[in-house]
Amino acid sequence: MSAQQITWAELNAYSAATFAGLSAWEKRLIRRLDDAFEAARPGNAPKKPASIAETKASLRATIAARKAAAAAKGGQP
């Protein structure tokens, strides 16, 4: 089974269709939870980081990559 990431378009469509009125921070939280779920799936878990500094560096790199991809597509980070 191949799970796909929740997109900004899907979040916006859901918010509009259900009149949920999700705020920007709620949408970002959903995306972060989706990332965490995907990372925790069996077979997708990376090796355990050696330190807190390594974990922070990994998170910064992931956020930067996501922002760069969103900027390239013209979407929200």
PDB file of N, H, CA, C and O in Angstrom:
ATOM      1  N   MET A   1       0.838  -1.180   0.000  1.00  0.00           N
ATOM      2  CA  MET A   1       0.000   0.000   0.000  1.00  0.00           C
ATOM      3  C   MET A   1       0.881   1.240   0.000  1.00  0.00           C
ATOM      4  O   MET A   1       1.818   1.357   0.790  1.00  0.00           O
ATOM      5  N   SER A   2       0.571   2.136  -0.877  1.00  0.00           N
ATOM      6  H   SER A   2      -0.189   2.040  -1.519  1.00  0.00           H
ATOM      7  CA  SER A   2       1.359   3.353  -0.990  1.00  0.00           C
ATOM      8  C   SER A   2       0.514   4.549  -0.566  1.00  0.00           C
ATOM      9  O   SER A   2      -0.422   4.938  -1.266  1.00  0.00           O
ATOM     10  N   ALA A   3       0.847   5.123   0.573  1.00  0.00           N
ATOM     11  H   ALA A   3       1.607   4.807   1.141  1.00  0.00           H
ATOM     12  CA  ALA A   3       0.122   6.293   1.055  1.00  0.00           C
ATOM     13  C   ALA A   3       0.693   7.538   0.400  1.00  0.00           C
ATOM     14  O   ALA A   3       1.895   7.631   0.153  1.00  0.00           O
ATOM     15  N   GLN A   4      -0.181   8.488   0.122  1.00  0.00           N
ATOM     16  H   GLN A   4      -1.158   8.412   0.322  1.00  0.00           H
ATOM     17  CA  GLN A   4       0.265   9.743  -0.454  1.00  0.00           C
ATOM     18  C   GLN A   4       0.044  10.853   0.555  1.00  0.00           C
ATOM     19  O   GLN A   4      -0.844  10.790   1.405  1.00  0.00           O
ATOM     20  N   GLN A   5       0.873  11.862   0.434  1.00  0.00           N
ATOM     21  H   GLN A   5       1.594  11.913  -0.257  1.00  0.00           H
ATOM     22  CA  GLN A   5       0.805  12.993   1.337  1.00  0.00           C
ATOM     23  C   GLN A   5      -0.480  13.786   1.135  1.00  0.00           C
ATOM     24  O   GLN A   5      -0.979  13.903   0.016  1.00  0.00           O
ATOM     25  N   ILE A   6      -1.008  14.325   2.220  1.00  0.00           N
ATOM     26  H   ILE A   6      -0.603  14.230   3.130  1.00  0.00           H
ATOM     27  CA  ILE A   6      -2.164  15.218   2.130  1.00  0.00           C
ATOM     28  C   ILE A   6      -1.673  16.527   1.524  1.00  0.00           C
ATOM     29  O   ILE A   6      -0.693  17.103   1.995  1.00  0.00           O
ATOM     30  N   THR A   7      -2.347  16.993   0.488  1.00  0.00           N
ATOM     31  H   THR A   7      -3.143  16.525   0.105  1.00  0.00           H
ATOM     32  CA  THR A   7      -1.915  18.204  -0.204  1.00  0.00           C
ATOM     33  C   THR A   7      -2.669  19.430   0.313  1.00  0.00           C
ATOM     34  O   THR A   7      -3.705  19.322   0.968  1.00  0.00           O
ATOM     35  N   TRP A   8      -2.112  20.596  -0.004  1.00  0.00           N
ATOM     36  H   TRP A   8      -1.269  20.684  -0.536  1.00  0.00           H
ATOM     37  CA  TRP A   8      -2.798  21.848   0.353  1.00  0.00           C
ATOM     38  C   TRP A   8      -4.146  21.925  -0.354  1.00  0.00           C
ATOM     39  O   TRP A   8      -5.128  22.384   0.231  1.00  0.00           O
ATOM     40  N   ALA A   9      -4.200  21.486  -1.590  1.00  0.00           N
ATOM     41  H   ALA A   9      -3.403  21.114  -2.066  1.00  0.00           H
ATOM     42  CA  ALA A   9      -5.459  21.518  -2.341  1.00  0.00           C
ATOM     43  C   ALA A   9      -6.519  20.650  -1.662  1.00  0.00           C
ATOM     44  O   ALA A   9      -7.683  21.040  -1.576  1.00  0.00           O
ATOM     45  N   GLU A  10      -6.113  19.478  -1.183  1.00  0.00           N
ATOM     46  H   GLU A  10      -5.167  19.162  -1.254  1.00  0.00           H
ATOM     47  CA  GLU A  10      -7.059  18.601  -0.492  1.00  0.00           C
ATOM     48  C   GLU A  10      -7.542  19.229   0.813  1.00  0.00           C
ATOM     49  O   GLU A  10      -8.725  19.151   1.144  1.00  0.00           O
ATOM     50  N   LEU A  11      -6.630  19.845   1.545  1.00  0.00           N
ATOM     51  H   LEU A  11      -5.669  19.909   1.275  1.00  0.00           H
ATOM     52  CA  LEU A  11      -7.036  20.516   2.790  1.00  0.00           C
ATOM     53  C   LEU A  11      -8.009  21.657   2.511  1.00  0.00           C
ATOM     54  O   LEU A  11      -9.008  21.814   3.213  1.00  0.00           O
ATOM     55  N   ASN A  12      -7.714  22.453   1.486  1.00  0.00           N
ATOM     56  H   ASN A  12      -6.902  22.326   0.916  1.00  0.00           H
ATOM     57  CA  ASN A  12      -8.598  23.566   1.136  1.00  0.00           C
ATOM     58  C   ASN A  12      -9.962  23.064   0.662  1.00  0.00           C
ATOM     59  O   ASN A  12     -10.992  23.638   1.016  1.00  0.00           O
ATOM     60  N   ALA A  13      -9.972  21.993  -0.138  1.00  0.00           N
ATOM     61  H   ALA A  13      -9.135  21.527  -0.425  1.00  0.00           H
ATOM     62  CA  ALA A  13     -11.224  21.421  -0.625  1.00  0.00           C
ATOM     63  C   ALA A  13     -12.054  20.876   0.536  1.00  0.00           C
ATOM     64  O   ALA A  13     -13.267  21.079   0.590  1.00  0.00           O
ATOM     65  N   TYR A  14     -11.398  20.191   1.455  1.00  0.00           N
ATOM     66  H   TYR A  14     -10.413  20.026   1.412  1.00  0.00           H
ATOM     67  CA  TYR A  14     -12.093  19.656   2.626  1.00  0.00           C
ATOM     68  C   TYR A  14     -12.689  20.791   3.452  1.00  0.00           C
ATOM     69  O   TYR A  14     -13.851  20.738   3.855  1.00  0.00           O
ATOM     70  N   SER A  15     -11.883  21.808   3.695  1.00  0.00           N
ATOM     71  H   SER A  15     -10.939  21.850   3.368  1.00  0.00           H
ATOM     72  CA  SER A  15     -12.328  22.936   4.504  1.00  0.00           C
ATOM     73  C   SER A  15     -13.540  23.624   3.871  1.00  0.00           C
ATOM     74  O   SER A  15     -14.485  23.996   4.565  1.00  0.00           O
ATOM     75  N   ALA A  16     -13.500  23.787   2.544  1.00  0.00           N
ATOM     76  H   ALA A  16     -12.732  23.484   1.980  1.00  0.00           H
ATOM     77  CA  ALA A  16     -14.609  24.435   1.846  1.00  0.00           C
ATOM     78  C   ALA A  16     -15.846  23.535   1.805  1.00  0.00           C
ATOM     79  O   ALA A  16     -16.960  24.015   2.015  1.00  0.00           O
ATOM     80  N   ALA A  17     -15.668  22.252   1.540  1.00  0.00           N
ATOM     81  H   ALA A  17     -14.763  21.862   1.370  1.00  0.00           H
ATOM     82  CA  ALA A  17     -16.798  21.334   1.394  1.00  0.00           C
ATOM     83  C   ALA A  17     -17.526  21.089   2.712  1.00  0.00           C
ATOM     84  O   ALA A  17     -18.739  20.882   2.724  1.00  0.00           O
ATOM     85  N   THR A  18     -16.792  21.111   3.815  1.00  0.00           N
ATOM     86  H   THR A  18     -15.806  21.279   3.806  1.00  0.00           H
ATOM     87  CA  THR A  18     -17.395  20.816   5.111  1.00  0.00           C
ATOM     88  C   THR A  18     -17.702  22.086   5.910  1.00  0.00           C
ATOM     89  O   THR A  18     -18.246  22.018   7.012  1.00  0.00           O
ATOM     90  N   PHE A  19     -17.355  23.227   5.353  1.00  0.00           N
ATOM     91  H   PHE A  19     -16.913  23.283   4.458  1.00  0.00           H
ATOM     92  CA  PHE A  19     -17.513  24.509   6.049  1.00  0.00           C
ATOM     93  C   PHE A  19     -16.772  24.500   7.390  1.00  0.00           C
ATOM     94  O   PHE A  19     -17.189  25.145   8.352  1.00  0.00           O
ATOM     95  N   ALA A  20     -15.672  23.757   7.429  1.00  0.00           N
ATOM     96  H   ALA A  20     -15.334  23.232   6.648  1.00  0.00           H
ATOM     97  CA  ALA A  20     -14.889  23.642   8.657  1.00  0.00           C
ATOM     98  C   ALA A  20     -14.140  24.937   8.964  1.00  0.00           C
ATOM     99  O   ALA A  20     -13.886  25.247  10.128  1.00  0.00           O
ATOM    100  N   GLY A  21     -13.787  25.690   7.928  1.00  0.00           N
ATOM    101  H   GLY A  21     -13.992  25.438   6.983  1.00  0.00           H
ATOM    102  CA  GLY A  21     -13.073  26.936   8.146  1.00  0.00           C
ATOM    103  C   GLY A  21     -11.737  26.739   8.835  1.00  0.00           C
ATOM    104  O   GLY A  21     -11.405  27.461   9.775  1.00  0.00           O
ATOM    105  N   LEU A  22     -10.969  25.759   8.368  1.00  0.00           N
ATOM    106  H   LEU A  22     -11.240  25.173   7.604  1.00  0.00           H
ATOM    107  CA  LEU A  22      -9.671  25.493   8.984  1.00  0.00           C
ATOM    108  C   LEU A  22      -8.758  26.708   8.841  1.00  0.00           C
ATOM    109  O   LEU A  22      -8.660  27.310   7.772  1.00  0.00           O
ATOM    110  N   SER A  23      -8.097  27.052   9.935  1.00  0.00           N
ATOM    111  H   SER A  23      -8.177  26.563  10.803  1.00  0.00           H
ATOM    112  CA  SER A  23      -7.149  28.164   9.893  1.00  0.00           C
ATOM    113  C   SER A  23      -5.820  27.667   9.325  1.00  0.00           C
ATOM    114  O   SER A  23      -5.605  26.465   9.165  1.00  0.00           O
ATOM    115  N   ALA A  24      -4.946  28.609   9.028  1.00  0.00           N
ATOM    116  H   ALA A  24      -5.121  29.585   9.158  1.00  0.00           H
ATOM    117  CA  ALA A  24      -3.641  28.252   8.455  1.00  0.00           C
ATOM    118  C   ALA A  24      -2.843  27.358   9.395  1.00  0.00           C
ATOM    119  O   ALA A  24      -2.215  26.399   8.947  1.00  0.00           O
ATOM    120  N   TRP A  25      -2.860  27.659  10.695  1.00  0.00           N
ATOM    121  H   TRP A  25      -3.371  28.438  11.058  1.00  0.00           H
ATOM    122  CA  TRP A  25      -2.075  26.844  11.624  1.00  0.00           C
ATOM    123  C   TRP A  25      -2.655  25.437  11.729  1.00  0.00           C
ATOM    124  O   TRP A  25      -1.904  24.479  11.911  1.00  0.00           O
ATOM    125  N   GLU A  26      -3.992  25.291  11.616  1.00  0.00           N
ATOM    126  H   GLU A  26      -4.602  26.069  11.468  1.00  0.00           H
ATOM    127  CA  GLU A  26      -4.592  23.957  11.657  1.00  0.00           C
ATOM    128  C   GLU A  26      -4.192  23.136  10.435  1.00  0.00           C
ATOM    129  O   GLU A  26      -3.935  21.937  10.540  1.00  0.00           O
ATOM    130  N   LYS A  27      -4.141  23.787   9.280  1.00  0.00           N
ATOM    131  H   LYS A  27      -4.350  24.761   9.195  1.00  0.00           H
ATOM    132  CA  LYS A  27      -3.720  23.098   8.052  1.00  0.00           C
ATOM    133  C   LYS A  27      -2.256  22.678   8.141  1.00  0.00           C
ATOM    134  O   LYS A  27      -1.899  21.572   7.737  1.00  0.00           O
ATOM    135  N   ARG A  28      -1.411  23.557   8.668  1.00  0.00           N
ATOM    136  H   ARG A  28      -1.700  24.456   8.997  1.00  0.00           H
ATOM    137  CA  ARG A  28       0.008  23.206   8.834  1.00  0.00           C
ATOM    138  C   ARG A  28       0.156  22.042   9.811  1.00  0.00           C
ATOM    139  O   ARG A  28       0.981  21.152   9.605  1.00  0.00           O
ATOM    140  N   LEU A  29      -0.655  22.054  10.882  1.00  0.00           N
ATOM    141  H   LEU A  29      -1.325  22.777  11.049  1.00  0.00           H
ATOM    142  CA  LEU A  29      -0.604  20.976  11.861  1.00  0.00           C
ATOM    143  C   LEU A  29      -1.007  19.653  11.217  1.00  0.00           C
ATOM    144  O   LEU A  29      -0.369  18.631  11.472  1.00  0.00           O
ATOM    145  N   ILE A  30      -2.034  19.648  10.403  1.00  0.00           N
ATOM    146  H   ILE A  30      -2.552  20.478  10.196  1.00  0.00           H
ATOM    147  CA  ILE A  30      -2.465  18.437   9.715  1.00  0.00           C
ATOM    148  C   ILE A  30      -1.340  17.916   8.824  1.00  0.00           C
ATOM    149  O   ILE A  30      -1.081  16.713   8.788  1.00  0.00           O
ATOM    150  N   ARG A  31      -0.674  18.819   8.106  1.00  0.00           N
ATOM    151  H   ARG A  31      -0.885  19.796   8.135  1.00  0.00           H
ATOM    152  CA  ARG A  31       0.443  18.395   7.247  1.00  0.00           C
ATOM    153  C   ARG A  31       1.577  17.787   8.077  1.00  0.00           C
ATOM    154  O   ARG A  31       2.164  16.777   7.689  1.00  0.00           O
ATOM    155  N   ARG A  32       1.881  18.410   9.227  1.00  0.00           N
ATOM    156  H   ARG A  32       1.403  19.230   9.543  1.00  0.00           H
ATOM    157  CA  ARG A  32       2.957  17.882  10.081  1.00  0.00           C
ATOM    158  C   ARG A  32       2.577  16.518  10.653  1.00  0.00           C
ATOM    159  O   ARG A  32       3.414  15.618  10.727  1.00  0.00           O
ATOM    160  N   LEU A  33       1.312  16.363  11.057  1.00  0.00           N
ATOM    161  H   LEU A  33       0.632  17.094  10.996  1.00  0.00           H
ATOM    162  CA  LEU A  33       0.848  15.073  11.557  1.00  0.00           C
ATOM    163  C   LEU A  33       0.911  14.013  10.464  1.00  0.00           C
ATOM    164  O   LEU A  33       1.259  12.861  10.724  1.00  0.00           O
ATOM    165  N   ASP A  34       0.573  14.409   9.244  1.00  0.00           N
ATOM    166  H   ASP A  34       0.290  15.345   9.033  1.00  0.00           H
ATOM    167  CA  ASP A  34       0.657  13.489   8.118  1.00  0.00           C
ATOM    168  C   ASP A  34       2.103  13.042   7.891  1.00  0.00           C
ATOM    169  O   ASP A  34       2.361  11.867   7.633  1.00  0.00           O
ATOM    170  N   ASP A  35       3.035  13.978   7.989  1.00  0.00           N
ATOM    171  H   ASP A  35       2.825  14.933   8.200  1.00  0.00           H
ATOM    172  CA  ASP A  35       4.459  13.642   7.866  1.00  0.00           C
ATOM    173  C   ASP A  35       4.893  12.668   8.962  1.00  0.00           C
ATOM    174  O   ASP A  35       5.610  11.702   8.701  1.00  0.00           O
ATOM    175  N   ALA A  36       4.447  12.937  10.196  1.00  0.00           N
ATOM    176  H   ALA A  36       3.864  13.722  10.408  1.00  0.00           H
ATOM    177  CA  ALA A  36       4.818  12.076  11.317  1.00  0.00           C
ATOM    178  C   ALA A  36       4.233  10.675  11.139  1.00  0.00           C
ATOM    179  O   ALA A  36       4.904   9.682  11.422  1.00  0.00           O
ATOM    180  N   PHE A  37       2.993  10.593  10.674  1.00  0.00           N
ATOM    181  H   PHE A  37       2.448  11.400  10.444  1.00  0.00           H
ATOM    182  CA  PHE A  37       2.372   9.293  10.434  1.00  0.00           C
ATOM    183  C   PHE A  37       3.135   8.526   9.371  1.00  0.00           C
ATOM    184  O   PHE A  37       3.403   7.336   9.532  1.00  0.00           O
ATOM    185  N   GLU A  38       3.482   9.195   8.294  1.00  0.00           N
ATOM    186  H   GLU A  38       3.263  10.162   8.163  1.00  0.00           H
ATOM    187  CA  GLU A  38       4.211   8.542   7.204  1.00  0.00           C
ATOM    188  C   GLU A  38       5.577   8.044   7.694  1.00  0.00           C
ATOM    189  O   GLU A  38       6.009   6.948   7.335  1.00  0.00           O
ATOM    190  N   ALA A  39       6.239   8.843   8.502  1.00  0.00           N
ATOM    191  H   ALA A  39       5.888   9.733   8.793  1.00  0.00           H
ATOM    192  CA  ALA A  39       7.562   8.455   9.015  1.00  0.00           C
ATOM    193  C   ALA A  39       7.464   7.269   9.969  1.00  0.00           C
ATOM    194  O   ALA A  39       8.407   6.486  10.084  1.00  0.00           O
ATOM    195  N   ALA A  40       6.329   7.133  10.653  1.00  0.00           N
ATOM    196  H   ALA A  40       5.564   7.769  10.559  1.00  0.00           H
ATOM    197  CA  ALA A  40       6.175   6.065  11.641  1.00  0.00           C
ATOM    198  C   ALA A  40       5.681   4.752  11.037  1.00  0.00           C
ATOM    199  O   ALA A  40       5.678   3.724  11.713  1.00  0.00           O
ATOM    200  N   ARG A  41       5.269   4.779   9.783  1.00  0.00           N
ATOM    201  H   ARG A  41       5.272   5.614   9.233  1.00  0.00           H
ATOM    202  CA  ARG A  41       4.798   3.546   9.145  1.00  0.00           C
ATOM    203  C   ARG A  41       5.932   2.531   9.090  1.00  0.00           C
ATOM    204  O   ARG A  41       7.087   2.899   8.877  1.00  0.00           O
ATOM    205  N   PRO A  42       5.608   1.260   9.280  1.00  0.00           N
ATOM    206  CA  PRO A  42       6.648   0.222   9.196  1.00  0.00           C
ATOM    207  C   PRO A  42       7.379   0.280   7.851  1.00  0.00           C
ATOM    208  O   PRO A  42       6.764   0.425   6.795  1.00  0.00           O
ATOM    209  N   GLY A  43       8.687   0.165   7.921  1.00  0.00           N
ATOM    210  H   GLY A  43       9.186   0.048   8.780  1.00  0.00           H
ATOM    211  CA  GLY A  43       9.493   0.198   6.705  1.00  0.00           C
ATOM    212  C   GLY A  43       9.906   1.598   6.296  1.00  0.00           C
ATOM    213  O   GLY A  43      10.763   1.753   5.427  1.00  0.00           O
ATOM    214  N   ASN A  44       9.322   2.618   6.896  1.00  0.00           N
ATOM    215  H   ASN A  44       8.626   2.492   7.602  1.00  0.00           H
ATOM    216  CA  ASN A  44       9.652   4.000   6.545  1.00  0.00           C
ATOM    217  C   ASN A  44      10.455   4.703   7.635  1.00  0.00           C
ATOM    218  O   ASN A  44      10.939   5.817   7.438  1.00  0.00           O
ATOM    219  N   ALA A  45      10.589   4.053   8.769  1.00  0.00           N
ATOM    220  H   ALA A  45      10.196   3.148   8.928  1.00  0.00           H
ATOM    221  CA  ALA A  45      11.268   4.712   9.877  1.00  0.00           C
ATOM    222  C   ALA A  45      12.769   4.807   9.596  1.00  0.00           C
ATOM    223  O   ALA A  45      13.418   3.797   9.323  1.00  0.00           O
ATOM    224  N   PRO A  46      13.316   6.020   9.664  1.00  0.00           N
ATOM    225  CA  PRO A  46      14.757   6.175   9.487  1.00  0.00           C
ATOM    226  C   PRO A  46      15.487   5.653  10.719  1.00  0.00           C
ATOM    227  O   PRO A  46      14.874   5.361  11.746  1.00  0.00           O
ATOM    228  N   LYS A  47      16.793   5.543  10.598  1.00  0.00           N
ATOM    229  H   LYS A  47      17.291   5.781   9.764  1.00  0.00           H
ATOM    230  CA  LYS A  47      17.566   5.114  11.758  1.00  0.00           C
ATOM    231  C   LYS A  47      17.414   6.134  12.878  1.00  0.00           C
ATOM    232  O   LYS A  47      17.169   7.314  12.632  1.00  0.00           O
ATOM    233  N   LYS A  48      17.560   5.672  14.077  1.00  0.00           N
ATOM    234  H   LYS A  48      17.760   4.713  14.276  1.00  0.00           H
ATOM    235  CA  LYS A  48      17.416   6.542  15.236  1.00  0.00           C
ATOM    236  C   LYS A  48      18.540   7.576  15.236  1.00  0.00           C
ATOM    237  O   LYS A  48      19.711   7.214  15.123  1.00  0.00           O
ATOM    238  N   PRO A  49      18.189   8.878  15.363  1.00  0.00           N
ATOM    239  CA  PRO A  49      19.224   9.910  15.399  1.00  0.00           C
ATOM    240  C   PRO A  49      20.147   9.722  16.605  1.00  0.00           C
ATOM    241  O   PRO A  49      19.732   9.250  17.664  1.00  0.00           O
ATOM    242  N   ALA A  50      21.388  10.099  16.414  1.00  0.00           N
ATOM    243  H   ALA A  50      21.725  10.482  15.554  1.00  0.00           H
ATOM    244  CA  ALA A  50      22.375   9.937  17.472  1.00  0.00           C
ATOM    245  C   ALA A  50      22.238  11.011  18.554  1.00  0.00           C
ATOM    246  O   ALA A  50      22.627  10.783  19.699  1.00  0.00           O
ATOM    247  N   SER A  51      21.692  12.170  18.206  1.00  0.00           N
ATOM    248  H   SER A  51      21.376  12.356  17.275  1.00  0.00           H
ATOM    249  CA  SER A  51      21.631  13.245  19.191  1.00  0.00           C
ATOM    250  C   SER A  51      20.485  14.202  18.875  1.00  0.00           C
ATOM    251  O   SER A  51      19.877  14.138  17.807  1.00  0.00           O
ATOM    252  N   ILE A  52      20.210  15.071  19.809  1.00  0.00           N
ATOM    253  H   ILE A  52      20.704  15.123  20.677  1.00  0.00           H
ATOM    254  CA  ILE A  52      19.180  16.091  19.610  1.00  0.00           C
ATOM    255  C   ILE A  52      19.612  17.036  18.492  1.00  0.00           C
ATOM    256  O   ILE A  52      18.781  17.462  17.690  1.00  0.00           O
ATOM    257  N   ALA A  53      20.878  17.361  18.430  1.00  0.00           N
ATOM    258  H   ALA A  53      21.553  17.015  19.081  1.00  0.00           H
ATOM    259  CA  ALA A  53      21.379  18.248  17.383  1.00  0.00           C
ATOM    260  C   ALA A  53      21.149  17.640  16.002  1.00  0.00           C
ATOM    261  O   ALA A  53      20.782  18.343  15.061  1.00  0.00           O
ATOM    262  N   GLU A  54      21.367  16.332  15.887  1.00  0.00           N
ATOM    263  H   GLU A  54      21.666  15.761  16.652  1.00  0.00           H
ATOM    264  CA  GLU A  54      21.139  15.656  14.611  1.00  0.00           C
ATOM    265  C   GLU A  54      19.649  15.670  14.248  1.00  0.00           C
ATOM    266  O   GLU A  54      19.286  15.837  13.084  1.00  0.00           O
ATOM    267  N   THR A  55      18.797  15.494  15.258  1.00  0.00           N
ATOM    268  H   THR A  55      19.092  15.358  16.204  1.00  0.00           H
ATOM    269  CA  THR A  55      17.355  15.535  15.033  1.00  0.00           C
ATOM    270  C   THR A  55      16.931  16.917  14.549  1.00  0.00           C
ATOM    271  O   THR A  55      16.164  17.032  13.592  1.00  0.00           O
ATOM    272  N   LYS A  56      17.425  17.962  15.203  1.00  0.00           N
ATOM    273  H   LYS A  56      18.047  17.868  15.980  1.00  0.00           H
ATOM    274  CA  LYS A  56      17.095  19.331  14.797  1.00  0.00           C
ATOM    275  C   LYS A  56      17.569  19.610  13.380  1.00  0.00           C
ATOM    276  O   LYS A  56      16.847  20.222  12.593  1.00  0.00           O
ATOM    277  N   ALA A  57      18.763  19.172  13.053  1.00  0.00           N
ATOM    278  H   ALA A  57      19.350  18.675  13.693  1.00  0.00           H
ATOM    279  CA  ALA A  57      19.295  19.381  11.705  1.00  0.00           C
ATOM    280  C   ALA A  57      18.443  18.658  10.670  1.00  0.00           C
ATOM    281  O   ALA A  57      18.195  19.181   9.584  1.00  0.00           O
ATOM    282  N   SER A  58      18.002  17.465  11.010  1.00  0.00           N
ATOM    283  H   SER A  58      18.204  17.040  11.893  1.00  0.00           H
ATOM    284  CA  SER A  58      17.156  16.691  10.100  1.00  0.00           C
ATOM    285  C   SER A  58      15.815  17.389   9.876  1.00  0.00           C
ATOM    286  O   SER A  58      15.332  17.464   8.747  1.00  0.00           O
ATOM    287  N   LEU A  59      15.220  17.898  10.951  1.00  0.00           N
ATOM    288  H   LEU A  59      15.613  17.837  11.869  1.00  0.00           H
ATOM    289  CA  LEU A  59      13.953  18.619  10.829  1.00  0.00           C
ATOM    290  C   LEU A  59      14.113  19.893  10.010  1.00  0.00           C
ATOM    291  O   LEU A  59      13.268  20.207   9.171  1.00  0.00           O
ATOM    292  N   ARG A  60      15.199  20.627  10.253  1.00  0.00           N
ATOM    293  H   ARG A  60      15.886  20.371  10.934  1.00  0.00           H
ATOM    294  CA  ARG A  60      15.436  21.851   9.480  1.00  0.00           C
ATOM    295  C   ARG A  60      15.584  21.537   7.987  1.00  0.00           C
ATOM    296  O   ARG A  60      15.054  22.256   7.141  1.00  0.00           O
ATOM    297  N   ALA A  61      16.302  20.469   7.675  1.00  0.00           N
ATOM    298  H   ALA A  61      16.733  19.884   8.363  1.00  0.00           H
ATOM    299  CA  ALA A  61      16.493  20.081   6.274  1.00  0.00           C
ATOM    300  C   ALA A  61      15.169  19.674   5.632  1.00  0.00           C
ATOM    301  O   ALA A  61      14.915  20.009   4.475  1.00  0.00           O
ATOM    302  N   THR A  62      14.329  18.959   6.368  1.00  0.00           N
ATOM    303  H   THR A  62      14.536  18.687   7.308  1.00  0.00           H
ATOM    304  CA  THR A  62      13.025  18.545   5.849  1.00  0.00           C
ATOM    305  C   THR A  62      12.135  19.751   5.593  1.00  0.00           C
ATOM    306  O   THR A  62      11.480  19.831   4.554  1.00  0.00           O
ATOM    307  N   ILE A  63      12.108  20.681   6.525  1.00  0.00           N
ATOM    308  H   ILE A  63      12.641  20.616   7.369  1.00  0.00           H
ATOM    309  CA  ILE A  63      11.290  21.891   6.366  1.00  0.00           C
ATOM    310  C   ILE A  63      11.790  22.719   5.191  1.00  0.00           C
ATOM    311  O   ILE A  63      10.987  23.216   4.401  1.00  0.00           O
ATOM    312  N   ALA A  64      13.092  22.872   5.065  1.00  0.00           N
ATOM    313  H   ALA A  64      13.744  22.469   5.706  1.00  0.00           H
ATOM    314  CA  ALA A  64      13.659  23.638   3.952  1.00  0.00           C
ATOM    315  C   ALA A  64      13.322  22.981   2.615  1.00  0.00           C
ATOM    316  O   ALA A  64      12.998  23.672   1.649  1.00  0.00           O
ATOM    317  N   ALA A  65      13.398  21.655   2.554  1.00  0.00           N
ATOM    318  H   ALA A  65      13.662  21.094   3.339  1.00  0.00           H
ATOM    319  CA  ALA A  65      13.079  20.947   1.309  1.00  0.00           C
ATOM    320  C   ALA A  65      11.618  21.122   0.953  1.00  0.00           C
ATOM    321  O   ALA A  65      11.286  21.323  -0.216  1.00  0.00           O
ATOM    322  N   ARG A  66      10.735  21.049   1.944  1.00  0.00           N
ATOM    323  H   ARG A  66      11.005  20.885   2.893  1.00  0.00           H
ATOM    324  CA  ARG A  66       9.305  21.227   1.683  1.00  0.00           C
ATOM    325  C   ARG A  66       9.012  22.649   1.211  1.00  0.00           C
ATOM    326  O   ARG A  66       8.219  22.841   0.290  1.00  0.00           O
ATOM    327  N   LYS A  67       9.645  23.650   1.835  1.00  0.00           N
ATOM    328  H   LYS A  67      10.289  23.494   2.583  1.00  0.00           H
ATOM    329  CA  LYS A  67       9.434  25.039   1.419  1.00  0.00           C
ATOM    330  C   LYS A  67       9.945  25.258  -0.002  1.00  0.00           C
ATOM    331  O   LYS A  67       9.303  25.948  -0.793  1.00  0.00           O
ATOM    332  N   ALA A  68      11.089  24.679  -0.324  1.00  0.00           N
ATOM    333  H   ALA A  68      11.611  24.119   0.319  1.00  0.00           H
ATOM    334  CA  ALA A  68      11.648  24.827  -1.676  1.00  0.00           C
ATOM    335  C   ALA A  68      10.724  24.176  -2.712  1.00  0.00           C
ATOM    336  O   ALA A  68      10.505  24.729  -3.790  1.00  0.00           O
ATOM    337  N   ALA A  69      10.189  23.006  -2.381  1.00  0.00           N
ATOM    338  H   ALA A  69      10.367  22.556  -1.506  1.00  0.00           H
ATOM    339  CA  ALA A  69       9.279  22.319  -3.304  1.00  0.00           C
ATOM    340  C   ALA A  69       8.004  23.123  -3.487  1.00  0.00           C
ATOM    341  O   ALA A  69       7.491  23.225  -4.601  1.00  0.00           O
ATOM    342  N   ALA A  70       7.485  23.697  -2.406  1.00  0.00           N
ATOM    343  H   ALA A  70       7.901  23.615  -1.500  1.00  0.00           H
ATOM    344  CA  ALA A  70       6.271  24.496  -2.495  1.00  0.00           C
ATOM    345  C   ALA A  70       6.513  25.774  -3.287  1.00  0.00           C
ATOM    346  O   ALA A  70       5.656  26.192  -4.066  1.00  0.00           O
ATOM    347  N   ALA A  71       7.665  26.392  -3.096  1.00  0.00           N
ATOM    348  H   ALA A  71       8.361  26.052  -2.464  1.00  0.00           H
ATOM    349  CA  ALA A  71       7.987  27.613  -3.837  1.00  0.00           C
ATOM    350  C   ALA A  71       8.123  27.314  -5.327  1.00  0.00           C
ATOM    351  O   ALA A  71       7.722  28.117  -6.169  1.00  0.00           O
ATOM    352  N   ALA A  72       8.693  26.152  -5.645  1.00  0.00           N
ATOM    353  H   ALA A  72       9.019  25.499  -4.961  1.00  0.00           H
ATOM    354  CA  ALA A  72       8.848  25.760  -7.041  1.00  0.00           C
ATOM    355  C   ALA A  72       7.488  25.527  -7.700  1.00  0.00           C
ATOM    356  O   ALA A  72       7.319  25.775  -8.894  1.00  0.00           O
ATOM    357  N   LYS A  73       6.520  25.047  -6.911  1.00  0.00           N
ATOM    358  H   LYS A  73       6.657  24.845  -5.941  1.00  0.00           H
ATOM    359  CA  LYS A  73       5.175  24.801  -7.443  1.00  0.00           C
ATOM    360  C   LYS A  73       4.282  26.039  -7.341  1.00  0.00           C
ATOM    361  O   LYS A  73       3.202  26.077  -7.931  1.00  0.00           O
ATOM    362  N   GLY A  74       4.721  27.032  -6.606  1.00  0.00           N
ATOM    363  H   GLY A  74       5.598  27.002  -6.126  1.00  0.00           H
ATOM    364  CA  GLY A  74       3.944  28.261  -6.423  1.00  0.00           C
ATOM    365  C   GLY A  74       2.866  28.107  -5.364  1.00  0.00           C
ATOM    366  O   GLY A  74       1.917  28.891  -5.330  1.00  0.00           O
ATOM    367  N   GLY A  75       2.997  27.094  -4.484  1.00  0.00           N
ATOM    368  H   GLY A  75       3.768  26.457  -4.511  1.00  0.00           H
ATOM    369  CA  GLY A  75       2.012  26.850  -3.434  1.00  0.00           C
ATOM    370  C   GLY A  75       2.458  27.399  -2.112  1.00  0.00           C
ATOM    371  O   GLY A  75       3.448  28.123  -2.007  1.00  0.00           O
ATOM    372  N   GLN A  76       1.689  27.029  -1.089  1.00  0.00           N
ATOM    373  H   GLN A  76       0.885  26.440  -1.174  1.00  0.00           H
ATOM    374  CA  GLN A  76       2.008  27.453   0.273  1.00  0.00           C
ATOM    375  C   GLN A  76       3.088  26.547   0.833  1.00  0.00           C
ATOM    376  O   GLN A  76       3.143  25.371   0.472  1.00  0.00           O
ATOM    377  N   PRO A  77       3.944  27.055   1.699  1.00  0.00           N
ATOM    378  CA  PRO A  77       4.964  26.213   2.350  1.00  0.00           C
ATOM    379  C   PRO A  77       4.359  25.314   3.388  1.00  0.00           C
ATOM    380  O   PRO A  77       5.073  24.543   4.028  1.00  0.00           O
TER     381      PRO A  77
END
